């Protein structure tokens, strides 16, 4: 990867591919899983942050992942599935 490309990633103007993110994590001795998590979160933010439903979508994902107790507005119990 050339320095110009790395600079655009560092400045938040571009996201690295999954492969490049993994290589960067290894090079800088960062946790690869956390690097992937942050990359996914940043990608989501760049794509959806300006949409009004984004916060609710994050709540749905968090609930389904078990981060919040079930029984919320979008839980499976609410919809009977």
C-alpha positions as CSV (number, residue, x, y, z in Angstrom):
1,X,0.0,0.0,0.0
2,X,1.4,3.4,-0.9
3,X,1.6,6.3,1.6
4,X,-1.1,8.3,-0.2
5,X,-3.6,5.5,0.2
6,X,-2.7,5.0,3.8
7,X,-3.1,8.7,4.4
8,X,-6.6,8.7,3.0
9,X,-7.5,5.8,5.3
10,X,-5.9,7.6,8.3
11,X,-7.9,10.7,7.5
12,X,-11.2,8.8,7.3
13,X,-11.7,9.5,3.6
14,X,-11.6,5.9,2.6
15,X,-12.1,2.6,4.3
16,X,-9.6,-0.2,3.9
17,X,-10.7,-3.5,2.4
18,X,-11.1,-6.3,4.9
19,X,-7.8,-7.8,3.7
20,X,-5.9,-4.5,4.1
21,X,-7.5,-3.9,7.5
22,X,-6.2,-7.3,8.6
23,X,-2.8,-6.5,7.3
24,X,-2.7,-3.1,9.0
25,X,-3.8,-4.7,12.3
26,X,-1.0,-7.2,12.1
27,X,1.6,-4.6,11.2
28,X,0.6,-2.3,14.0
29,X,0.0,-5.2,16.4
30,X,-3.7,-4.5,16.9
31,X,-6.4,-6.9,17.7
32,X,-7.7,-8.1,14.3
33,X,-11.2,-8.8,15.5
34,X,-11.6,-5.3,17.0
35,X,-10.1,-3.8,13.8
36,X,-12.8,-5.6,11.8
37,X,-15.5,-4.5,14.2
38,X,-14.5,-0.9,13.9
39,X,-14.3,-1.1,10.2
40,X,-17.8,-2.5,9.9
41,X,-19.1,0.2,12.3
42,X,-17.3,3.0,10.3
43,X,-18.7,1.6,7.1
44,X,-22.2,1.5,8.5
45,X,-21.8,5.1,9.8
46,X,-20.6,6.4,6.4
47,X,-23.4,4.7,4.6
48,X,-26.4,5.3,7.0
49,X,-25.6,8.0,9.5
50,X,-27.7,10.7,7.8
51,X,-30.7,8.5,7.6
52,X,-33.3,9.1,10.3
53,X,-33.9,5.4,10.9
54,X,-30.2,4.6,11.5
55,X,-30.3,4.8,15.3
56,X,-33.3,2.5,15.5
57,X,-31.5,0.1,13.2
58,X,-28.5,0.0,15.5
59,X,-30.9,-0.7,18.4
60,X,-32.4,-3.6,16.5
61,X,-28.9,-5.1,15.7
62,X,-27.8,-4.6,19.3
63,X,-30.9,-6.3,20.7
64,X,-30.5,-9.2,18.3
65,X,-26.9,-9.6,19.3
66,X,-27.9,-9.8,22.9
67,X,-26.5,-6.5,23.9
68,X,-29.9,-5.4,25.2
69,X,-32.5,-7.5,27.0
70,X,-35.2,-9.0,24.7
71,X,-38.7,-7.6,24.8
72,X,-37.9,-4.3,23.3
73,X,-39.8,-2.6,20.5
74,X,-38.3,-4.9,17.8
75,X,-37.8,-8.1,19.7
76,X,-39.0,-11.5,18.5
77,X,-41.4,-11.6,21.4
78,X,-43.0,-8.4,20.3
79,X,-43.6,-9.8,16.8
80,X,-44.5,-13.3,18.0
81,X,-41.8,-15.1,16.1
